[in-house]
Amino acid sequence: MMHRFLGLMMLIAAFGTSAWSQVVTKKVVADKIVAQVGDKIILRSDILNAIADFKRQGAPNVPTECDMVEGQLIQKALVLQAEKDSLPLSEDEIDAALDNQIRGFINAYGSKDALEEIAGRTVYQIKEDFRQSLKERKLADLMRGKILEPIKITPYEVKAFYNKIPKDSLIYYESEIEVSQIVAQPKASKEIEEYVTKQLYEYRRQAESGFKKFEQLAKLNSDDKGTESQGGTLAMNRTSKDFDPTFMQAAFHLKEGQISPVIKSKFGFHIIYMVSRNGDDAIVRHILKIPPVTDEEIKIAINKLDSVRNKITNRIMDFGEAVNKYSDDENSKFNGGFVQARDGGTFINIDALDKDMVALLRNLKVGAVSQPQVYTDERGNKKVRIIYLKSRTEPHRENLKEDYNRIAQRSLEEKKQRALEIWFKEHLPNYYITIDKEFADCKSLADWWKFASK
C-alpha cells in the first residue's frame, strides 16, 4: 500500500548514501528485469545487492525484496516526472556529489591507491559506476520536493490531528529540559606550546630523513583519535567547510611528498604530509598534538566564567548575549548555547547529557546559572563551562500545550504522506509499468499491479 511512501523514500536515500561497501564487494550477478516504469528498468541484481548491503552494514531493519521493489518503483516514477518537468540538475552538481562520495570511500580505505587496488577499478570508473544511481536519487528528491514544498499545516489541522489520537495511545514523555552552556577553552602556556612544537619538528625530521614513516609516526603520536589508526589520513577538498581554514591553506600549499612546517589550528598543532593531489582534491596525513593545560590555565578559565556568571545574575547581560560574546564552543555558540537533541530541538532527555552536566543539573533550579565546572570533552580536552537551566518539564502524556511543535510536525508529515498518495494515484495511470510475476504476492505492490501491463 502507498501509505509507506515517505518511509520508503527515506530507505532508498539511506541506501544511496551509505552503500560505499558495494565498491569492494562482489556483486550478485542476476540481470533479470523484475520491474519497469517508463524506460526505467529495475534489475534483480539492484534489489539483491541493495539488501546484501543493508545486511553488511548491520542495519536494524533489513528491507524485504517487496520493500525494495516498491521503493525502486516509487523512485523511478518520480525520476520520470522530474525529467518530464525539466527540473534543474546540473552535471556540476552531480560531479560535486560524486566527488564527495569518493572522498568518503578514500577516507574509509586510507588512500586513493588503496581504494583502487581493493576495488580493482580506477577512481574515475568508480565514479561512473555511481553516476546514474546518484543522478536518479537527486532527481527523485527534487520531484518529491516539488510535490511537498507547498504543503503547510494550520493550527486548526494540528488540533484536529491531535483530537483523533486515542487518549490511551498518546505518547508518554519523561522529564525533559532546555539547557544552554557557555564554554571556556583553557589556553596552554607559551612554554608548553613551544615544547609541543619542538616535538612535531622532531617527527618531521624523522619522516624526512626516512628514519620512520610518517604514517607510523602518526599512529604512535597523534592526538587525533579519529585518524590515528589510519596513520593520520584525511581526504580533503578545497571547497569543503569541514576543515579549519589554517589547516586547509597549509595543506594546499604543499606538493606531493612534502611535509609542512608546524601550523596551529583551532584543534591544536599539526604537521601535514601531502600524499596525493588532484586539482581541488587531496589526500593528506597529519599528526596533531594538543598542548596539555595546567591547573593554572584552568583556574584562569574558571575566573573568566565566574565573572561572566556575575554579569548574568546581576542582569548586566542575558545568557544569550554572554554566549555570543564569551563561549568558545562553536557547536552551540550561534544557537544561544543550547544543547540540542538528535532531532535538532532544544528539549532533551537528561539521559542524553554527559555525566558531568547531569551532576551539575542535580541541584540547579529553573532559571538559575550554575557555578563554573571543569569537565573533559569527547576529544579528551579539559574545558570549563557554566550552564543555564531554562526549563524542565514534568513527566506527562502528550498534550497541545506542552508538545504543540511535536504534534504539528507529525501532523505535517501525515499531510505530506496523503499528498504523495494522491499524486501517485493521479500519475500512475500515465506510466507504462511492468512487474515480474514472482512479486505477485507482495501486498505492498497492490496499487502498482492495478496499472501494470499484463
C-alpha positions as CSV (number, residue, x, y, z in Angstrom):
1,M,0.0,0.0,0.0
2,M,1.1,3.5,-0.7
3,H,0.9,4.8,2.8
4,R,4.6,3.9,3.2
5,F,5.9,6.4,0.6
6,L,7.8,8.6,2.9
7,G,9.4,5.8,4.8
8,L,10.4,4.0,1.5
9,M,11.9,7.2,0.1
10,M,14.0,7.5,3.2
11,L,15.0,3.9,2.9
12,I,16.2,4.4,-0.7
13,A,18.0,7.6,0.3
14,A,19.7,5.9,3.2
15,F,20.9,3.1,1.0
16,G,22.2,5.5,-1.6
17,T,24.3,7.5,0.8
18,S,25.8,4.6,2.7
19,A,26.4,2.0,0.0
20,W,30.1,2.5,-0.3
21,S,30.8,-1.1,0.7
22,Q,29.4,-2.1,-2.7
23,V,32.6,-0.7,-4.2
24,V,34.7,-3.6,-2.9
25,T,32.1,-6.3,-2.6
26,K,31.4,-8.8,-5.3
27,K,28.0,-8.0,-6.8
28,V,25.3,-10.6,-7.1
29,V,25.0,-11.5,-10.8
30,A,21.3,-11.6,-11.8
31,D,20.5,-9.4,-14.7
32,K,16.8,-10.2,-14.9
33,I,14.5,-7.2,-15.3
34,V,12.0,-7.5,-12.4
35,A,10.1,-4.2,-12.9
36,Q,9.9,-1.2,-15.1
37,V,8.4,2.3,-15.1
38,G,8.5,4.0,-18.5
39,D,12.0,3.4,-19.8
40,K,13.5,3.0,-16.3
41,I,14.3,-0.6,-15.5
42,I,14.8,-2.4,-12.2
43,L,17.2,-5.4,-12.2
44,R,17.1,-8.3,-9.8
45,S,20.7,-7.5,-9.1
46,D,19.7,-4.0,-8.0
47,I,17.4,-5.5,-5.4
48,L,19.6,-8.3,-4.1
49,N,22.8,-6.1,-3.9
50,A,20.9,-3.4,-2.0
51,I,19.6,-5.9,0.5
52,A,23.0,-7.5,0.9
53,D,24.5,-4.1,1.5
54,F,22.0,-3.3,4.3
55,K,23.0,-6.7,5.9
56,R,26.7,-5.9,5.7
57,Q,26.1,-2.6,7.4
58,G,24.2,-4.2,10.2
59,A,21.0,-2.3,9.6
60,P,18.5,-3.0,12.4
61,N,15.6,-3.4,9.9
62,V,16.7,-5.1,6.6
63,P,14.1,-4.4,3.9
64,T,12.4,-7.3,2.1
65,E,12.6,-7.8,-1.7
66,C,9.0,-6.5,-1.8
67,D,10.0,-3.3,0.0
68,M,13.0,-2.7,-2.3
69,V,10.9,-3.2,-5.5
70,E,8.3,-0.8,-4.2
71,G,10.9,1.7,-3.2
72,Q,12.6,1.5,-6.6
73,L,9.2,1.8,-8.4
74,I,8.5,5.0,-6.4
75,Q,11.9,6.4,-7.3
76,K,11.6,5.6,-11.0
77,A,8.2,7.2,-11.2
78,L,9.5,10.4,-9.5
79,V,12.5,10.5,-11.8
80,L,10.4,10.1,-15.0
81,Q,8.2,13.1,-13.8
82,A,11.3,15.1,-12.9
83,E,12.6,14.6,-16.4
84,K,9.3,15.5,-17.9
85,D,9.1,18.7,-15.8
86,S,12.7,19.5,-16.7
87,L,13.7,20.0,-13.1
88,P,17.1,21.6,-12.9
89,L,20.0,19.3,-12.1
90,S,23.4,20.2,-13.5
91,E,26.3,17.9,-14.2
92,D,28.4,20.1,-11.9
93,E,26.0,19.2,-9.0
94,I,26.3,15.5,-9.9
95,D,30.1,15.7,-10.2
96,A,30.4,17.5,-6.8
97,A,28.2,14.9,-5.1
98,L,30.2,12.1,-6.7
99,D,33.5,13.7,-5.6
100,N,32.2,13.9,-2.1
101,Q,31.2,10.2,-2.2
102,I,34.6,9.3,-3.5
103,R,36.3,11.2,-0.7
104,G,34.2,9.2,1.8
105,F,35.5,6.0,0.1
106,I,39.1,7.1,0.2
107,N,38.7,8.1,3.9
108,A,37.4,4.6,4.7
109,Y,40.3,2.9,3.0
110,G,43.1,5.3,3.8
111,S,44.2,6.4,0.4
112,K,43.2,6.6,-3.3
113,D,45.7,3.9,-4.2
114,A,44.3,1.5,-1.6
115,L,40.7,2.1,-2.8
116,E,41.6,1.5,-6.4
117,E,43.6,-1.7,-5.5
118,I,40.7,-3.2,-3.5
119,A,38.0,-2.2,-5.9
120,G,40.0,-3.2,-9.0
121,R,38.9,-0.1,-10.7
122,T,40.1,3.5,-11.1
123,V,38.5,6.3,-9.1
124,Y,37.1,7.6,-12.5
125,Q,35.5,4.2,-13.1
126,I,34.1,4.0,-9.6
127,K,32.5,7.5,-10.1
128,E,30.9,6.4,-13.3
129,D,29.5,3.3,-11.6
130,F,27.6,5.5,-9.2
131,R,26.7,8.4,-11.6
132,Q,23.4,7.1,-12.9
133,S,22.1,5.9,-9.5
134,L,23.1,9.2,-7.8
135,K,21.5,11.3,-10.6
136,E,18.3,9.4,-10.2
137,R,18.2,9.8,-6.4
138,K,18.8,13.6,-6.8
139,L,16.0,13.9,-9.5
140,A,13.6,11.9,-7.3
141,D,14.4,14.2,-4.3
142,L,13.8,17.3,-6.5
143,M,10.5,15.9,-7.7
144,R,9.4,14.9,-4.2
145,G,10.4,18.4,-3.0
146,K,8.3,20.0,-5.8
147,I,5.3,17.9,-4.7
148,L,5.6,18.6,-1.0
149,E,7.0,22.1,-0.9
150,P,3.5,23.8,-1.0
151,I,2.2,21.6,1.9
152,K,1.7,23.6,5.1
153,I,-0.1,23.0,8.3
154,T,-2.6,25.2,10.2
155,P,-3.2,25.3,14.0
156,Y,-6.8,24.0,13.2
157,E,-5.3,21.0,11.4
158,V,-2.9,20.3,14.3
159,K,-5.7,20.3,16.8
160,A,-7.8,18.0,14.6
161,F,-4.9,15.6,14.2
162,Y,-4.4,15.6,18.0
163,N,-8.1,15.1,18.8
164,K,-8.3,11.9,16.6
165,I,-5.5,10.2,18.6
166,P,-7.0,7.7,21.1
167,K,-6.2,9.0,24.6
168,D,-4.7,5.7,25.6
169,S,-2.3,6.0,22.6
170,L,-0.9,9.4,23.5
171,I,2.9,9.4,23.9
172,Y,4.3,9.5,27.4
173,Y,7.2,11.8,27.8
174,E,9.8,11.5,30.6
175,S,11.1,14.7,32.2
176,E,13.0,16.9,29.6
177,I,15.0,20.0,30.0
178,E,16.2,23.0,28.0
179,V,19.8,23.8,28.9
180,S,22.3,26.3,27.5
181,Q,26.1,26.5,28.1
182,I,29.0,28.9,27.9
183,V,32.3,27.0,27.4
184,A,35.8,28.3,28.0
185,Q,38.7,26.5,26.5
186,P,41.8,26.9,28.8
187,K,44.8,28.1,26.8
188,A,48.1,26.2,27.2
189,S,51.1,28.2,28.3
190,K,53.6,29.5,25.8
191,E,56.3,27.2,27.2
192,I,54.0,24.1,26.7
193,E,53.2,25.2,23.1
194,E,56.9,25.6,22.4
195,Y,57.6,22.1,23.7
196,V,54.8,20.6,21.5
197,T,56.2,22.5,18.5
198,K,59.7,21.0,19.1
199,Q,58.1,17.5,19.3
200,L,56.4,18.0,15.9
201,Y,59.6,19.3,14.3
202,E,61.4,16.2,15.5
203,Y,58.7,13.9,14.0
204,R,59.1,15.9,10.7
205,R,62.9,15.4,10.8
206,Q,62.4,11.6,11.4
207,A,60.0,11.3,8.5
208,E,62.1,13.4,6.0
209,S,65.2,11.5,6.9
210,G,63.5,8.2,6.3
211,F,64.2,7.1,9.9
212,K,60.4,6.5,10.3
213,K,57.4,6.6,8.0
214,F,55.0,9.5,8.6
215,E,52.2,7.0,8.8
216,Q,53.9,5.2,11.6
217,L,54.7,8.4,13.5
218,A,51.0,9.4,13.3
219,K,49.8,6.1,14.6
220,L,52.2,6.3,17.6
221,N,52.0,10.0,18.4
222,S,48.9,11.8,17.0
223,D,46.2,13.1,19.4
224,D,43.6,12.9,16.6
225,K,41.9,9.7,17.7
226,G,39.6,9.8,14.6
227,T,42.5,9.3,12.2
228,E,45.2,7.8,14.4
229,S,44.6,4.2,13.4
230,Q,44.7,5.2,9.7
231,G,48.1,6.9,10.0
232,G,46.5,10.3,10.2
233,T,44.9,10.1,6.7
234,L,42.4,12.7,5.6
235,A,40.6,13.2,2.3
236,M,40.1,16.9,1.6
237,N,38.5,19.2,-0.9
238,R,39.5,22.9,-1.2
239,T,35.8,23.9,-1.2
240,S,34.9,22.0,1.9
241,K,33.8,23.9,5.0
242,D,34.6,20.9,7.3
243,F,38.3,21.8,7.9
244,D,40.0,24.6,9.8
245,P,40.9,27.3,7.3
246,T,44.5,27.5,8.5
247,F,44.9,23.7,8.2
248,M,43.3,23.8,4.7
249,Q,45.6,26.6,3.5
250,A,48.7,24.9,4.8
251,A,47.8,21.6,3.2
252,F,47.1,23.0,-0.3
253,H,50.5,24.9,-0.3
254,L,52.2,21.5,-0.3
255,K,53.4,19.4,-3.2
256,E,53.2,15.7,-3.2
257,G,55.7,14.2,-0.7
258,Q,56.2,17.4,1.1
259,I,55.7,17.9,4.9
260,S,54.5,21.2,6.2
261,P,56.1,23.3,9.0
262,V,54.3,23.2,12.3
263,I,50.9,25.0,12.0
264,K,48.4,26.0,14.6
265,S,44.7,25.4,14.1
266,K,41.7,25.6,16.4
267,F,42.3,22.0,17.3
268,G,46.0,22.2,18.3
269,F,49.3,22.0,16.5
270,H,49.9,19.9,13.3
271,I,52.4,18.8,10.7
272,I,50.8,17.8,7.4
273,Y,52.2,15.4,4.7
274,M,50.8,15.6,1.2
275,V,50.1,12.1,-0.1
276,S,48.4,13.0,-3.4
277,R,46.6,15.9,-5.0
278,N,44.3,16.2,-8.0
279,G,43.0,19.7,-8.5
280,D,40.9,20.7,-5.5
281,D,41.0,17.2,-4.1
282,A,43.8,16.0,-1.9
283,I,44.8,13.1,0.4
284,V,46.9,14.1,3.3
285,R,48.3,12.6,6.5
286,H,48.7,14.7,9.7
287,I,49.9,14.5,13.2
288,L,48.0,16.5,15.8
289,K,49.4,17.4,19.2
290,I,47.1,19.1,21.7
291,P,49.1,21.1,24.2
292,P,48.1,20.0,27.7
293,V,46.8,22.7,30.1
294,T,47.9,23.1,33.7
295,D,45.9,23.9,36.8
296,E,46.9,27.5,36.4
297,E,45.3,27.8,32.9
298,I,42.2,26.0,34.2
299,K,42.0,28.5,37.1
300,I,42.1,31.4,34.7
301,A,39.2,29.9,32.7
302,I,37.2,29.4,35.9
303,N,37.7,33.0,36.9
304,K,36.7,34.2,33.5
305,L,33.4,32.3,33.6
306,D,32.8,33.3,37.2
307,S,33.0,36.9,36.1
308,V,30.6,36.2,33.2
309,R,28.2,34.5,35.6
310,N,28.1,37.5,37.8
311,K,27.2,39.7,34.9
312,I,24.3,37.4,34.0
313,T,23.0,37.1,37.6
314,N,23.3,40.9,38.1
315,R,21.4,41.4,34.9
316,I,24.2,43.3,33.2
317,M,23.7,41.0,30.2
318,D,21.4,38.0,29.4
319,F,22.7,34.4,28.9
320,G,22.3,34.5,25.1
321,E,24.3,37.7,24.8
322,A,27.0,36.2,27.0
323,V,27.1,33.0,24.8
324,N,27.8,35.1,21.7
325,K,30.5,37.2,23.5
326,Y,32.3,34.6,25.6
327,S,31.7,31.0,24.5
328,D,34.5,29.0,22.8
329,D,32.1,26.2,21.8
330,E,31.4,26.5,18.1
331,N,28.7,23.8,18.1
332,S,26.4,25.9,20.3
333,K,27.8,29.5,20.1
334,F,25.4,30.6,17.4
335,N,22.2,28.9,18.7
336,G,22.1,30.6,22.2
337,G,24.3,27.9,23.7
338,F,21.5,25.3,23.6
339,V,22.4,21.6,23.9
340,Q,20.4,20.1,21.1
341,A,18.5,16.8,20.9
342,R,19.0,14.5,18.0
343,D,16.0,15.9,16.2
344,G,17.6,19.4,16.4
345,G,15.1,20.5,19.1
346,T,16.0,22.2,22.3
347,F,14.1,19.9,24.6
348,I,16.4,17.0,25.6
349,N,16.2,14.0,27.9
350,I,18.6,14.2,30.7
351,D,19.9,10.7,29.9
352,A,21.3,12.2,26.6
353,L,23.6,14.5,28.5
354,D,27.2,13.8,29.6
355,K,27.6,12.6,33.2
356,D,29.3,15.9,34.3
357,M,26.5,18.0,33.1
358,V,23.9,15.7,34.8
359,A,25.8,16.2,38.1
360,L,25.7,19.9,37.6
361,L,22.0,20.0,37.0
362,R,21.1,17.9,40.0
363,N,20.6,20.9,42.3
364,L,20.1,23.6,39.7
365,K,16.7,25.4,39.7
366,V,14.9,26.5,36.6
367,G,16.2,30.0,35.6
368,A,19.4,29.6,37.5
369,V,23.0,29.7,36.2
370,S,25.5,27.2,37.6
371,Q,28.9,27.7,39.1
372,P,31.8,27.1,36.7
373,Q,32.5,23.4,36.2
374,V,35.7,21.7,34.9
375,Y,34.9,18.8,32.6
376,T,36.5,16.6,29.9
377,D,35.0,16.7,26.4
378,E,34.7,13.9,23.9
379,R,38.2,14.6,22.5
380,G,39.7,14.3,25.9
381,N,40.3,18.1,26.3
382,K,39.8,19.8,29.7
383,K,37.3,22.7,29.5
384,V,35.3,24.9,31.8
385,R,31.6,25.7,31.5
386,I,28.6,27.4,33.1
387,I,25.1,26.2,32.3
388,Y,21.7,27.8,32.4
389,L,18.6,25.7,33.0
390,K,15.9,27.4,31.0
391,S,13.0,24.9,31.6
392,R,12.2,21.5,32.9
393,T,9.1,19.5,32.0
394,E,7.4,17.1,34.3
395,P,6.7,13.5,33.1
396,H,3.4,13.8,31.2
397,R,1.1,12.5,28.5
398,E,1.4,14.4,25.2
399,N,-0.8,17.5,25.1
400,L,-1.2,20.5,22.8
401,K,0.1,23.0,25.4
402,E,3.4,21.4,26.1
403,D,4.1,19.4,22.9
404,Y,2.5,21.5,20.2
405,N,5.6,21.6,17.9
406,R,6.0,17.8,18.1
407,I,2.3,17.2,17.3
408,A,2.5,19.8,14.5
409,Q,5.5,18.0,12.9
410,R,3.7,14.7,12.9
411,S,0.5,16.3,11.6
412,L,2.6,17.8,8.7
413,E,4.2,14.5,7.9
414,E,0.8,12.8,7.7
415,K,-0.4,15.6,5.4
416,K,2.6,15.2,3.2
417,Q,2.0,11.4,3.1
418,R,-1.5,12.0,1.9
419,A,-0.3,14.5,-0.8
420,L,2.2,11.9,-2.1
421,E,-0.5,9.2,-2.2
422,I,-2.8,11.5,-4.1
423,W,-0.1,12.5,-6.5
424,F,0.8,8.8,-7.3
425,K,-2.8,7.8,-7.8
426,E,-3.2,10.6,-10.3
427,H,0.0,9.8,-12.1
428,L,0.3,6.0,-12.1
429,P,-2.2,5.6,-15.0
430,N,0.1,7.7,-17.2
431,Y,3.1,5.4,-16.8
432,Y,4.0,2.2,-18.6
433,I,4.5,-0.2,-15.6
434,T,5.6,-3.8,-15.6
435,I,6.3,-6.1,-12.6
436,D,7.6,-9.6,-12.7
437,K,5.0,-12.3,-11.7
438,E,7.3,-13.5,-8.9
439,F,6.3,-10.4,-6.9
440,A,2.5,-11.1,-7.4
441,D,2.1,-11.9,-3.7
442,C,3.6,-8.6,-2.5
443,K,0.7,-6.9,-0.8
444,S,2.6,-3.6,-0.8
445,L,2.6,-3.6,-4.6
446,A,-1.2,-3.9,-4.9
447,D,-1.7,-0.4,-6.2
448,W,1.1,-0.8,-8.7
449,W,-0.4,-4.1,-10.0
450,K,-3.6,-2.2,-10.9
451,F,-1.8,-0.3,-13.5
452,A,0.8,-2.9,-14.5
453,S,0.9,-4.0,-18.2
454,K,-0.4,-7.6,-18.4
